[in-house]
């Protein structure tokens, strides 16, 4: 039997330049690191806590970060292979590419 997927929210910690994946108890479960300049968010690296890998945390993190970029009216450059692959698999985010 598979364990239930953890509940994850995504928050932009601009002082650390990272979108954080947070569990309900506030524990950091991962991050999508970026540089931001002139309305373009360049994703450089994404990581998920090893014990939570394969449980959808990374996908929730990517979607949450991209949704916040869209809401801010910004575009993206995906240097991070995980974010690049996520955008490739989800055509609804293609328009965010700079």
Secondary structure, 3 states (H helix, E strand, C coil): CCCCCCCEEEEEECCCCEEEEEECCCCEEEEEEEEEECCEEEEEEEEECHHHCCCCHHHHHHHHHHHHHHHCCCEEEECCHHHHHHHHHCHHHHHHEC
